[in-house]
Amino acid sequence: QKIAPMSLIFLTMNNLSTSIFLLMGLLSSLVGGWGGLNQTQTRKIMAYSSIAHLGWMATISSIMTNILIMNLMIYLIMTTSVFLSLIISKSKTIQDTTSTWTLSPTLTIIMLLS
C-alpha cells in the first residue's frame, strides 16, 4: 500500500511546492486520525492508520528525503510485525485481541509495542 504512493511522491516532489505537500499531509493525517477513532475492526484501524501515516510521509518528504526513506522502512517493519501478530492470534476485532493475553503474553506485548 505504500510503494505506489511513495513513488508518486518521489516523482512529484521537485515539481510541487512545499505548501502543497504540507497541506496534503495535514489533510491525510486528519482524515486517517478521525476515521480510525470509532473503529472496532483491526483491518479498518490499520487502513486508517495507513492513510494517516501517508500524510506524515508526505509532510516529511517536503523536509528531507533521507528521513522519508528511514520513516518508510520503520513503518514497513512495524506494520509487518503487527499484521503477523494479528494473523498468528487470529484477531479480527479489538475484543479478539483482549483474549490474546491468556494464550500468549509475549505476542500481546509485541502487538502493544508495535
C-alpha positions in Angstrom: 0.0 0.0 0.0 2.9 2.3 0.4 5.2 1.6 -2.5 3.0 3.2 -5.2 2.1 6.4 -3.2 5.8 6.8 -2.2 7.0 6.5 -5.7 4.5 9.2 -6.8 5.6 11.4 -4.0 9.2 10.9 -5.1 8.4 11.7 -8.7 6.4 14.9 -8.0 8.5 16.1 -5.0 10.6 18.5 -7.2 7.6 19.8 -9.2 5.2 20.7 -6.5 5.6 23.4 -3.8 6.3 22.7 -0.2 3.0 24.2 0.9 1.0 21.7 -1.3 2.8 18.8 0.3 2.2 20.2 3.8 -1.5 20.7 3.1 -1.8 17.2 1.6 -0.1 15.7 4.6 -2.2 17.6 7.0 -5.5 16.6 5.3 -4.4 13.0 5.1 -3.4 12.8 8.7 -6.7 14.4 9.8 -8.8 12.0 7.7 -6.8 9.0 8.9 -6.9 10.0 12.5 -10.6 10.9 12.7 -11.6 7.9 10.6 -9.9 5.4 12.9 -11.2 6.8 16.1 -14.5 4.8 16.4 -13.5 1.6 14.7 -13.5 -1.8 16.3 -12.2 -4.0 13.4 -8.5 -4.2 13.3 -8.4 -4.1 9.5 -10.2 -0.8 9.4 -8.0 0.6 12.1 -4.9 -0.4 10.1 -6.3 1.1 6.9 -7.0 4.5 8.6 -3.6 4.3 10.2 -2.1 3.8 6.7 -3.9 6.9 5.5 -2.6 8.9 8.4 1.0 7.7 8.0 0.9 8.6 4.3 0.1 12.1 5.4 3.1 12.2 7.7 5.3 10.8 5.0 4.1 13.5 2.5 4.9 16.1 5.2 8.3 14.6 5.8 9.0 14.5 2.0 9.0 18.3 1.9 11.7 18.4 4.5 14.3 15.7 3.7 14.1 12.5 1.5 16.6 10.6 3.7 14.3 10.9 6.7 11.4 9.9 4.4 13.1 6.6 3.4 14.0 5.9 7.0 10.4 6.6 8.1 9.1 4.3 5.4 11.4 1.4 6.5 10.4 1.8 10.1 6.7 1.9 9.1 7.0 -1.2 7.0 8.8 -3.1 9.8 6.2 -2.1 12.4 3.2 -2.9 10.3 4.6 -6.2 9.2 5.1 -7.2 12.8 1.5 -6.1 13.7 0.0 -7.9 10.7 1.9 -11.1 11.5 0.8 -10.8 15.2 -2.8 -10.4 14.2 -2.5 -13.4 11.8 -1.0 -15.6 14.4 -3.6 -14.6 17.1 -6.4 -14.8 14.5 -7.8 -11.5 15.8 -10.3 -9.7 13.7 -11.6 -7.2 16.2 -10.3 -5.3 19.3 -12.3 -7.7 21.5 -10.4 -10.6 20.0 -7.1 -9.1 20.9 -8.2 -8.9 24.6 -8.2 -12.7 24.8 -4.7 -13.0 23.3 -3.1 -12.2 26.7 -4.1 -15.6 28.1 -2.9 -17.5 25.1 0.4 -15.7 24.5 1.5 -12.8 26.7 4.7 -12.2 24.6 2.6 -11.8 21.4 0.3 -9.3 23.2 3.3 -7.3 24.3 4.7 -7.3 20.8 1.4 -6.0 19.4 1.3 -3.4 22.1 4.7 -2.1 21.4 4.3 -2.2 17.6 
